[in-house]
Amino acid sequence: MRYVYGPVPSRRLGRSLGVDPIPLKTCNWNCVYCQLGRSTPLTNERQEYVPREAILEEIKEALAHHRDDIDFISFVGSGEPTLHIGLGWLIRSVKAITPIPVAVITNGALLYRSDVQEDLLPADVVMPTVSAGSAELYRRIHRPHPETTFERLIEGLISFRTRYKGKLWVEVMLIRHLNDDEAALRALAKVLAQIQPDQVHIVLPERPPAEPWVEPADAEGLLRAEAILGPIAQVVHPFTNSIHLHDYATPEEAIVGIVTRHPMSEAQLIQTLSRWSPEQVMAALRQLQTAGSIQPVERLGMRFWAAADMVFP
Protein backbone atom coordinates (compact mmCIF):
# COMPACT_ATOMS: atom_id res chain seq x y z
CA MET A 1 0.00 0.00 0.00
CA ARG A 2 1.16 3.54 -0.76
CA TYR A 3 -0.88 5.67 1.61
CA VAL A 4 -1.87 3.37 4.48
CA TYR A 5 0.48 1.51 6.82
CA GLY A 6 0.34 -0.57 9.97
CA PRO A 7 -1.26 -1.19 12.33
CA VAL A 8 1.64 0.19 14.37
CA PRO A 9 1.77 0.35 18.17
CA SER A 10 1.29 3.73 19.81
CA ARG A 11 1.39 4.53 23.52
CA ARG A 12 -1.32 7.13 22.95
CA LEU A 13 -3.52 5.42 20.36
CA GLY A 14 -3.00 1.69 20.92
CA ARG A 15 -2.82 -0.18 17.60
CA SER A 16 -2.95 2.59 15.03
CA LEU A 17 -3.63 2.28 11.31
CA GLY A 18 -1.64 5.12 9.77
CA VAL A 19 -3.00 7.12 6.85
CA ASP A 20 -0.54 9.34 4.99
CA PRO A 21 -2.29 11.75 2.58
CA ILE A 22 0.74 13.94 1.90
CA PRO A 23 3.95 13.39 -0.13
CA LEU A 24 7.18 13.37 1.85
CA LYS A 25 7.94 16.70 3.58
CA THR A 26 5.03 18.62 2.09
CA CYS A 27 4.90 20.88 5.10
CA ASN A 28 4.47 24.47 6.27
CA TRP A 29 6.99 24.00 9.09
CA ASN A 30 10.68 23.10 8.90
CA CYS A 31 11.17 21.87 12.46
CA VAL A 32 14.70 21.50 13.76
CA TYR A 33 13.71 18.20 15.41
CA CYS A 34 11.82 16.56 12.52
CA GLN A 35 12.64 12.87 12.09
CA LEU A 36 11.86 13.17 8.37
CA GLY A 37 14.56 15.75 7.72
CA ARG A 38 14.24 19.26 6.35
CA SER A 39 11.23 20.65 4.46
CA THR A 40 12.51 21.75 1.06
CA PRO A 41 10.73 23.92 0.15
CA LEU A 42 8.07 25.03 2.60
CA THR A 43 4.51 25.10 1.28
CA ASN A 44 1.28 26.42 2.77
CA GLU A 45 -1.09 25.65 -0.10
CA ARG A 46 -3.95 23.18 0.38
CA GLN A 47 -4.23 20.85 -2.59
CA GLU A 48 -5.41 17.37 -3.59
CA TYR A 49 -1.84 16.07 -3.27
CA VAL A 50 -3.03 12.45 -3.44
CA PRO A 51 -6.39 11.32 -4.91
CA ARG A 52 -8.76 11.02 -1.95
CA GLU A 53 -10.58 8.06 -3.51
CA ALA A 54 -7.32 6.10 -3.73
CA ILE A 55 -6.62 6.74 -0.06
CA LEU A 56 -10.12 5.63 0.95
CA GLU A 57 -9.81 2.41 -1.08
CA GLU A 58 -6.60 1.53 0.77
CA ILE A 59 -8.29 2.23 4.12
CA LYS A 60 -11.14 -0.11 3.16
CA GLU A 61 -8.66 -2.80 2.13
CA ALA A 62 -6.78 -2.49 5.42
CA LEU A 63 -10.01 -2.67 7.40
CA ALA A 64 -10.98 -5.85 5.55
CA HIS A 65 -7.74 -7.52 6.67
CA HIS A 66 -7.04 -5.97 10.08
CA ARG A 67 -10.35 -4.66 11.45
CA ASP A 68 -9.96 -6.51 14.78
CA ASP A 69 -6.35 -5.32 15.15
CA ILE A 70 -7.03 -1.57 14.93
CA ASP A 71 -7.78 0.75 17.85
CA PHE A 72 -7.49 4.04 15.91
CA ILE A 73 -7.32 5.20 12.32
CA SER A 74 -4.74 7.98 12.42
CA PHE A 75 -4.20 10.64 9.77
CA VAL A 76 -0.52 11.53 10.11
CA GLY A 77 1.39 12.73 7.09
CA SER A 78 4.94 12.61 5.84
CA GLY A 79 4.39 16.36 6.17
CA GLU A 80 1.32 18.28 7.38
CA PRO A 81 -1.91 16.32 6.75
CA THR A 82 -4.21 19.37 6.87
CA LEU A 83 -2.56 20.57 3.64
CA HIS A 84 -4.62 17.90 1.86
CA ILE A 85 -7.79 19.69 0.85
CA GLY A 86 -9.78 16.45 0.97
CA LEU A 87 -8.95 15.63 4.59
CA GLY A 88 -12.42 16.47 5.87
CA TRP A 89 -14.01 14.29 3.17
CA LEU A 90 -11.69 11.42 4.13
CA ILE A 91 -12.49 11.70 7.84
CA ARG A 92 -16.24 11.77 7.20
CA SER A 93 -15.96 8.85 4.78
CA VAL A 94 -14.06 6.75 7.31
CA LYS A 95 -16.58 7.59 10.04
CA ALA A 96 -19.35 6.39 7.69
CA ILE A 97 -17.87 2.91 7.19
CA THR A 98 -16.42 1.98 10.59
CA PRO A 99 -16.94 2.70 14.30
CA ILE A 100 -13.17 2.73 14.85
CA PRO A 101 -12.24 6.19 16.20
CA VAL A 102 -10.27 8.64 14.07
CA ALA A 103 -7.25 10.68 15.20
CA VAL A 104 -5.50 13.51 13.36
CA ILE A 105 -1.88 14.30 14.22
CA THR A 106 -1.20 17.83 12.99
CA ASN A 107 1.03 20.79 13.70
CA GLY A 108 -2.15 22.86 14.08
CA ALA A 109 -0.76 25.74 12.05
CA LEU A 110 -3.82 25.95 9.77
CA LEU A 111 -6.48 25.78 12.48
CA TYR A 112 -6.96 29.53 12.25
CA ARG A 113 -8.82 28.73 8.99
CA SER A 114 -12.52 27.94 9.32
CA ASP A 115 -12.36 25.32 6.53
CA VAL A 116 -9.63 23.39 8.34
CA GLN A 117 -11.57 23.56 11.59
CA GLU A 118 -14.61 22.14 9.79
CA ASP A 119 -12.47 19.33 8.38
CA LEU A 120 -11.27 18.23 11.82
CA LEU A 121 -14.51 18.59 13.79
CA PRO A 122 -15.68 14.99 13.04
CA ALA A 123 -12.40 13.47 14.37
CA ASP A 124 -12.44 11.76 17.77
CA VAL A 125 -8.96 12.99 18.74
CA VAL A 126 -6.95 15.94 17.39
CA MET A 127 -3.28 16.16 18.38
CA PRO A 128 -1.66 19.52 17.53
CA THR A 129 1.85 20.66 18.44
CA VAL A 130 2.61 23.56 20.78
CA SER A 131 6.26 23.61 21.84
CA ALA A 132 6.81 27.33 22.44
CA GLY A 133 5.22 30.06 24.50
CA SER A 134 6.62 32.96 22.48
CA ALA A 135 6.85 33.96 18.84
CA GLU A 136 10.65 34.10 18.94
CA LEU A 137 11.03 30.56 20.27
CA TYR A 138 8.32 29.32 17.92
CA ARG A 139 10.33 30.59 14.95
CA ARG A 140 13.56 29.04 16.26
CA ILE A 141 12.02 25.61 16.76
CA HIS A 142 9.62 25.33 13.82
CA ARG A 143 11.09 27.69 11.19
CA PRO A 144 7.56 28.14 9.80
CA HIS A 145 6.17 29.36 6.52
CA PRO A 146 5.70 33.17 6.82
CA GLU A 147 1.91 32.82 6.78
CA THR A 148 1.85 30.40 9.72
CA THR A 149 2.67 32.78 12.54
CA PHE A 150 2.73 32.05 16.27
CA GLU A 151 -0.25 34.34 16.79
CA ARG A 152 -2.27 32.46 14.18
CA LEU A 153 -1.32 29.10 15.73
CA ILE A 154 -2.49 30.03 19.22
CA GLU A 155 -5.58 31.97 18.09
CA GLY A 156 -6.56 29.07 15.84
CA LEU A 157 -6.23 26.51 18.62
CA ILE A 158 -8.21 28.64 21.08
CA SER A 159 -10.95 29.08 18.48
CA PHE A 160 -10.98 25.39 17.56
CA ARG A 161 -11.24 24.40 21.22
CA THR A 162 -14.49 26.37 21.56
CA ARG A 163 -16.05 24.39 18.68
CA TYR A 164 -14.50 20.96 19.03
CA LYS A 165 -16.30 18.31 21.08
CA GLY A 166 -13.67 15.57 20.82
CA LYS A 167 -10.42 15.09 22.71
CA LEU A 168 -7.71 17.70 22.20
CA TRP A 169 -4.27 16.34 23.09
CA VAL A 170 -1.43 18.84 22.67
CA GLU A 171 2.08 17.58 21.94
CA VAL A 172 5.12 19.40 23.33
CA MET A 173 8.48 18.49 21.79
CA LEU A 174 11.02 19.12 24.55
CA ILE A 175 14.51 20.06 23.34
CA ARG A 176 17.54 20.46 25.58
CA HIS A 177 18.76 24.04 26.04
CA LEU A 178 15.99 25.36 23.81
CA ASN A 179 12.57 25.10 25.47
CA ASP A 180 13.26 23.10 28.64
CA ASP A 181 14.30 25.94 30.99
CA GLU A 182 11.96 27.46 33.56
CA ALA A 183 11.24 30.68 31.67
CA ALA A 184 10.34 28.89 28.43
CA LEU A 185 8.15 26.36 30.23
CA ARG A 186 6.27 28.99 32.23
CA ALA A 187 5.53 30.93 29.04
CA LEU A 188 4.36 27.70 27.43
CA ALA A 189 2.14 26.91 30.42
CA LYS A 190 0.38 30.30 30.01
CA VAL A 191 -0.34 29.55 26.37
CA LEU A 192 -1.64 26.06 27.15
CA ALA A 193 -3.93 27.50 29.82
CA GLN A 194 -5.56 29.62 27.09
CA ILE A 195 -5.99 26.62 24.77
CA GLN A 196 -7.35 24.31 27.50
CA PRO A 197 -6.38 20.93 26.03
CA ASP A 198 -7.60 17.70 27.60
CA GLN A 199 -4.06 16.34 27.82
CA VAL A 200 -0.50 17.55 27.22
CA HIS A 201 1.96 14.97 25.91
CA ILE A 202 5.66 15.72 26.45
CA VAL A 203 7.74 13.97 23.79
CA LEU A 204 11.44 13.90 22.96
CA PRO A 205 13.40 13.95 19.68
CA GLU A 206 14.47 10.33 20.07
CA ARG A 207 14.78 9.60 16.34
CA PRO A 208 17.33 11.41 14.16
CA PRO A 209 16.45 15.13 14.16
CA ALA A 210 16.74 17.30 11.07
CA GLU A 211 19.51 19.36 12.67
CA PRO A 212 22.48 17.56 14.26
CA TRP A 213 22.69 19.89 17.28
CA VAL A 214 19.20 18.98 18.54
CA GLU A 215 19.23 16.88 21.72
CA PRO A 216 16.38 15.57 23.89
CA ALA A 217 15.84 17.20 27.25
CA ASP A 218 17.51 15.36 30.13
CA ALA A 219 15.78 13.84 33.18
CA GLU A 220 15.91 17.17 35.02
CA GLY A 221 14.29 18.96 32.10
CA LEU A 222 11.51 16.38 31.93
CA LEU A 223 10.78 16.70 35.64
CA ARG A 224 10.75 20.49 35.32
CA ALA A 225 8.33 20.30 32.39
CA GLU A 226 5.95 17.97 34.22
CA ALA A 227 5.97 20.21 37.29
CA ILE A 228 5.37 23.47 35.41
CA LEU A 229 2.92 22.22 32.79
CA GLY A 230 0.72 20.71 35.46
CA PRO A 231 -1.28 17.56 36.15
CA ILE A 232 -2.60 17.14 32.59
CA ALA A 233 1.00 16.78 31.31
CA GLN A 234 2.67 13.40 30.91
CA VAL A 235 5.88 12.16 29.28
CA VAL A 236 5.22 9.87 26.31
CA HIS A 237 7.92 7.63 24.82
CA PRO A 238 7.33 5.95 21.44
CA PHE A 239 7.22 2.22 20.85
CA THR A 240 10.12 0.97 18.75
CA ASN A 241 9.00 -2.57 17.90
CA SER A 242 5.90 -4.73 17.32
CA ILE A 243 5.21 -3.05 13.97
CA HIS A 244 2.79 -5.03 11.79
CA LEU A 245 4.88 -6.89 9.18
CA HIS A 246 2.53 -9.46 7.65
CA ASP A 247 2.09 -7.43 4.46
CA TYR A 248 5.83 -7.50 3.71
CA ALA A 249 7.26 -10.49 1.86
CA THR A 250 10.96 -9.59 2.17
CA PRO A 251 13.15 -7.67 4.65
CA GLU A 252 13.87 -5.13 1.90
CA GLU A 253 10.16 -4.32 1.53
CA ALA A 254 9.74 -4.10 5.29
CA ILE A 255 12.73 -1.78 5.77
CA VAL A 256 11.56 0.65 3.08
CA GLY A 257 8.01 0.54 4.42
CA ILE A 258 9.19 1.40 7.94
CA VAL A 259 11.98 3.96 7.47
CA THR A 260 10.06 5.96 4.86
CA ARG A 261 7.93 7.27 7.74
CA HIS A 262 9.89 6.34 10.88
CA PRO A 263 13.70 6.34 10.63
CA MET A 264 15.09 3.68 12.95
CA SER A 265 18.47 2.62 14.30
CA GLU A 266 20.11 -0.61 13.14
CA ALA A 267 19.46 -2.21 16.55
CA GLN A 268 15.78 -1.23 16.40
CA LEU A 269 15.42 -2.60 12.88
CA ILE A 270 17.02 -5.93 13.82
CA GLN A 271 14.68 -6.19 16.81
CA THR A 272 11.61 -5.13 14.86
CA LEU A 273 12.41 -7.42 11.90
CA SER A 274 12.99 -10.52 14.08
CA ARG A 275 11.01 -12.48 11.49
CA TRP A 276 14.30 -12.46 9.59
CA SER A 277 17.81 -13.11 10.94
CA PRO A 278 20.15 -10.20 11.82
CA GLU A 279 22.35 -11.26 8.90
CA GLN A 280 19.41 -11.02 6.49
CA VAL A 281 18.47 -7.59 7.82
CA MET A 282 22.02 -6.26 7.50
CA ALA A 283 22.32 -7.68 3.98
CA ALA A 284 19.05 -6.01 3.05
CA LEU A 285 20.28 -2.67 4.45
CA ARG A 286 23.46 -2.90 2.35
CA GLN A 287 21.47 -3.80 -0.76
CA LEU A 288 19.01 -0.95 -0.30
CA GLN A 289 21.79 1.57 0.34
CA THR A 290 23.60 0.46 -2.83
CA ALA A 291 20.35 0.80 -4.78
CA GLY A 292 19.90 4.35 -3.46
CA SER A 293 16.65 3.56 -1.63
CA ILE A 294 17.80 4.37 1.92
CA GLN A 295 20.58 6.34 3.61
CA PRO A 296 22.41 6.14 6.94
CA VAL A 297 22.08 9.12 9.28
CA GLU A 298 24.41 9.55 12.26
CA ARG A 299 22.56 11.14 15.19
CA LEU A 300 22.74 10.97 18.97
CA GLY A 301 25.77 8.67 18.80
CA MET A 302 23.91 6.05 16.75
CA ARG A 303 23.43 5.09 13.14
CA PHE A 304 19.86 5.42 11.92
CA TRP A 305 18.43 4.43 8.55
CA ALA A 306 16.08 6.76 6.67
CA ALA A 307 14.59 7.10 3.18
CA ALA A 308 17.08 8.32 0.61
CA ASP A 309 15.05 11.40 -0.33
CA MET A 310 14.89 12.76 3.22
CA VAL A 311 17.15 15.82 3.62
CA PHE A 312 19.57 15.69 6.53
CA PRO A 313 22.61 18.00 6.68
C-alpha positions in Angstrom: 0.0 0.0 0.0 1.2 3.5 -0.8 -0.9 5.7 1.6 -1.9 3.4 4.5 0.5 1.5 6.8 0.3 -0.6 10.0 -1.3 -1.2 12.3 1.6 0.2 14.4 1.8 0.4 18.2 1.3 3.7 19.8 1.4 4.5 23.5 -1.3 7.1 22.9 -3.5 5.4 20.4 -3.0 1.7 20.9 -2.8 -0.2 17.6 -3.0 2.6 15.0 -3.6 2.3 11.3 -1.6 5.1 9.8 -3.0 7.1 6.8 -0.5 9.3 5.0 -2.3 11.7 2.6 0.7 13.9 1.9 4.0 13.4 -0.1 7.2 13.4 1.8 7.9 16.7 3.6 5.0 18.6 2.1 4.9 20.9 5.1 4.5 24.5 6.3 7.0 24.0 9.1 10.7 23.1 8.9 11.2 21.9 12.5 14.7 21.5 13.8 13.7 18.2 15.4 11.8 16.6 12.5 12.6 12.9 12.1 11.9 13.2 8.4 14.6 15.8 7.7 14.2 19.3 6.4 11.2 20.6 4.5 12.5 21.8 1.1 10.7 23.9 0.2 8.1 25.0 2.6 4.5 25.1 1.3 1.3 26.4 2.8 -1.1 25.7 -0.1 -4.0 23.2 0.4 -4.2 20.8 -2.6 -5.4 17.4 -3.6 -1.8 16.1 -3.3 -3.0 12.5 -3.4 -6.4 11.3 -4.9 -8.8 11.0 -2.0 -10.6 8.1 -3.5 -7.3 6.1 -3.7 -6.6 6.7 -0.1 -10.1 5.6 0.9 -9.8 2.4 -1.1 -6.6 1.5 0.8 -8.3 2.2 4.1 -11.1 -0.1 3.2 -8.7 -2.8 2.1 -6.8 -2.5 5.4 -10.0 -2.7 7.4 -11.0 -5.8 5.6 -7.7 -7.5 6.7 -7.0 -6.0 10.1 -10.4 -4.7 11.5 -10.0 -6.5 14.8 -6.3 -5.3 15.2 -7.0 -1.6 14.9 -7.8 0.8 17.9 -7.5 4.0 15.9 -7.3 5.2 12.3 -4.7 8.0 12.4 -4.2 10.6 9.8 -0.5 11.5 10.1 1.4 12.7 7.1 4.9 12.6 5.8 4.4 16.4 6.2 1.3 18.3 7.4 -1.9 16.3 6.7 -4.2 19.4 6.9 -2.6 20.6 3.6 -4.6 17.9 1.9 -7.8 19.7 0.8 -9.8 16.4 1.0 -8.9 15.6 4.6 -12.4 16.5 5.9 -14.0 14.3 3.2 -11.7 11.4 4.1 -12.5 11.7 7.8 -16.2 11.8 7.2 -16.0 8.8 4.8 -14.1 6.7 7.3 -16.6 7.6 10.0 -19.3 6.4 7.7 -17.9 2.9 7.2 -16.4 2.0 10.6 -16.9 2.7 14.3 -13.2 2.7 14.8 -12.2 6.2 16.2 -10.3 8.6 14.1 -7.3 10.7 15.2 -5.5 13.5 13.4 -1.9 14.3 14.2 -1.2 17.8 13.0 1.0 20.8 13.7 -2.2 22.9 14.1 -0.8 25.7 12.0 -3.8 25.9 9.8 -6.5 25.8 12.5 -7.0 29.5 12.2 -8.8 28.7 9.0 -12.5 27.9 9.3 -12.4 25.3 6.5 -9.6 23.4 8.3 -11.6 23.6 11.6 -14.6 22.1 9.8 -12.5 19.3 8.4 -11.3 18.2 11.8 -14.5 18.6 13.8 -15.7 15.0 13.0 -12.4 13.5 14.4 -12.4 11.8 17.8 -9.0 13.0 18.7 -7.0 15.9 17.4 -3.3 16.2 18.4 -1.7 19.5 17.5 1.9 20.7 18.4 2.6 23.6 20.8 6.3 23.6 21.8 6.8 27.3 22.4 5.2 30.1 24.5 6.6 33.0 22.5 6.8 34.0 18.8 10.7 34.1 18.9 11.0 30.6 20.3 8.3 29.3 17.9 10.3 30.6 14.9 13.6 29.0 16.3 12.0 25.6 16.8 9.6 25.3 13.8 11.1 27.7 11.2 7.6 28.1 9.8 6.2 29.4 6.5 5.7 33.2 6.8 1.9 32.8 6.8 1.9 30.4 9.7 2.7 32.8 12.5 2.7 32.0 16.3 -0.2 34.3 16.8 -2.3 32.5 14.2 -1.3 29.1 15.7 -2.5 30.0 19.2 -5.6 32.0 18.1 -6.6 29.1 15.8 -6.2 26.5 18.6 -8.2 28.6 21.1 -11.0 29.1 18.5 -11.0 25.4 17.6 -11.2 24.4 21.2 -14.5 26.4 21.6 -16.0 24.4 18.7 -14.5 21.0 19.0 -16.3 18.3 21.1 -13.7 15.6 20.8 -10.4 15.1 22.7 -7.7 17.7 22.2 -4.3 16.3 23.1 -1.4 18.8 22.7 2.1 17.6 21.9 5.1 19.4 23.3 8.5 18.5 21.8 11.0 19.1 24.6 14.5 20.1 23.3 17.5 20.5 25.6 18.8 24.0 26.0 16.0 25.4 23.8 12.6 25.1 25.5 13.3 23.1 28.6 14.3 25.9 31.0 12.0 27.5 33.6 11.2 30.7 31.7 10.3 28.9 28.4 8.2 26.4 30.2 6.3 29.0 32.2 5.5 30.9 29.0 4.4 27.7 27.4 2.1 26.9 30.4 0.4 30.3 30.0 -0.3 29.5 26.4 -1.6 26.1 27.1 -3.9 27.5 29.8 -5.6 29.6 27.1 -6.0 26.6 24.8 -7.3 24.3 27.5 -6.4 20.9 26.0 -7.6 17.7 27.6 -4.1 16.3 27.8 -0.5 17.6 27.2 2.0 15.0 25.9 5.7 15.7 26.5 7.7 14.0 23.8 11.4 13.9 23.0 13.4 14.0 19.7 14.5 10.3 20.1 14.8 9.6 16.3 17.3 11.4 14.2 16.4 15.1 14.2 16.7 17.3 11.1 19.5 19.4 12.7 22.5 17.6 14.3 22.7 19.9 17.3 19.2 19.0 18.5 19.2 16.9 21.7 16.4 15.6 23.9 15.8 17.2 27.3 17.5 15.4 30.1 15.8 13.8 33.2 15.9 17.2 35.0 14.3 19.0 32.1 11.5 16.4 31.9 10.8 16.7 35.6 10.8 20.5 35.3 8.3 20.3 32.4 5.9 18.0 34.2 6.0 20.2 37.3 5.4 23.5 35.4 2.9 22.2 32.8 0.7 20.7 35.5 -1.3 17.6 36.1 -2.6 17.1 32.6 1.0 16.8 31.3 2.7 13.4 30.9 5.9 12.2 29.3 5.2 9.9 26.3 7.9 7.6 24.8 7.3 6.0 21.4 7.2 2.2 20.9 10.1 1.0 18.7 9.0 -2.6 17.9 5.9 -4.7 17.3 5.2 -3.0 14.0 2.8 -5.0 11.8 4.9 -6.9 9.2 2.5 -9.5 7.6 2.1 -7.4 4.5 5.8 -7.5 3.7 7.3 -10.5 1.9 11.0 -9.6 2.2 13.2 -7.7 4.6 13.9 -5.1 1.9 10.2 -4.3 1.5 9.7 -4.1 5.3 12.7 -1.8 5.8 11.6 0.6 3.1 8.0 0.5 4.4 9.2 1.4 7.9 12.0 4.0 7.5 10.1 6.0 4.9 7.9 7.3 7.7 9.9 6.3 10.9 13.7 6.3 10.6 15.1 3.7 13.0 18.5 2.6 14.3 20.1 -0.6 13.1 19.5 -2.2 16.6 15.8 -1.2 16.4 15.4 -2.6 12.9 17.0 -5.9 13.8 14.7 -6.2 16.8 11.6 -5.1 14.9 12.4 -7.4 11.9 13.0 -10.5 14.1 11.0 -12.5 11.5 14.3 -12.5 9.6 17.8 -13.1 10.9 20.2 -10.2 11.8 22.4 -11.3 8.9 19.4 -11.0 6.5 18.5 -7.6 7.8 22.0 -6.3 7.5 22.3 -7.7 4.0 19.0 -6.0 3.1 20.3 -2.7 4.4 23.5 -2.9 2.4 21.5 -3.8 -0.8 19.0 -0.9 -0.3 21.8 1.6 0.3 23.6 0.5 -2.8 20.4 0.8 -4.8 19.9 4.3 -3.5 16.7 3.6 -1.6 17.8 4.4 1.9 20.6 6.3 3.6 22.4 6.1 6.9 22.1 9.1 9.3 24.4 9.6 12.3 22.6 11.1 15.2 22.7 11.0 19.0 25.8 8.7 18.8 23.9 6.1 16.8 23.4 5.1 13.1 19.9 5.4 11.9 18.4 4.4 8.5 16.1 6.8 6.7 14.6 7.1 3.2 17.1 8.3 0.6 15.0 11.4 -0.3 14.9 12.8 3.2 17.1 15.8 3.6 19.6 15.7 6.5 22.6 18.0 6.7 
